[in-house]
Structure formats: structure tokens, C-alpha cells
Amino acid sequence: FFFCFFHMSWSRMIVKGCQILGRTLTQSWSEGLNAAAKQAAAGTNKIGNITIKESKQILGIDEVTEEHINKKYEYLFNANSKDKGGSPYLQAKVSNAKIRLESALENKEPLD
């Protein structure tokens, strides 16, 4: 008799735990979607975690044109290669800046 009662208690605890986990995951997912929608509605000019302003600073450019972006990208990416003792982290920052600015040009976003 005791074993049956013990088994039923564990079963209920497992079911209850799964219900709580399911609610938590659903709520987190919903909050994430709401935050993304708010960012989109606010017109936040970010891709990933980088803004247009940061991208311009990383590449060291004031005038955003395809030519300027590509010229600075090539120089900075090569200067930070592992072969030259550079940093993969900095290469990633340079690549993200290039992608962000190219996206801004393509989507005709304000570049201020």
C-alpha cells in the first residue's frame, strides 16, 4: 500500500513540474516576441547588438558608401587576421559592422 501511495505522489510531482516548466517556457517565449515587436515598432536601428553609429565608429568612417565600407573592411579585417597576431573577436566586430552598414544602405535607413 505504501509503495502505491509513494509512486502516485512522485507521478503527481513530475506532472506538476512539467506543467510549471511548460508555463514558464511559454511565458518566456511570449515575452521575447513582445520585446522584438516593440523594438521593431520603435524603429530601433540595430541588427544583433550593433547600431549604425557603432558600425561607423568600428570601421572609422563618416561617409557611408559601399566603397568606403569595403575599403575599411578589407583593411581592418586583414590587419586583425590570426596570421598577423590579430584578434578573431575584432575580426567579428569588423564583419558585423560591415553587415550592419550594408543592410542600412540596402534598406535606405537614416545613417545619422
Residue pairs with C-beta under 8 A, 6 or more apart in sequence:
39 46
45 51
45 52
45 104
45 109
45 110
47 96
47 99
47 100
47 103
48 96
48 100
50 58
50 93
50 96
50 97
50 100
51 100
52 64
52 100
52 101
52 104
52 109
52 110
52 111
52 112
54 97
54 100
55 96
55 97
55 98
55 100
55 101
55 104
56 62
56 64
56 97
56 101
56 111
58 76
58 93
58 94
58 96
58 97
59 68
59 69
59 72
59 73
59 76
59 94
59 97
59 98
59 101
60 72
60 76
61 68
61 69
61 72
64 101
64 104
64 105
64 111
65 105
66 102
66 105
69 98
69 101
69 102
69 105
70 98
73 94
73 95
73 97
73 98
76 90
76 94
77 91
77 94
77 95
78 84
79 86
80 86
80 87
80 88
80 90
80 91
80 94
81 91
82 88
101 111
103 109
104 111
105 111
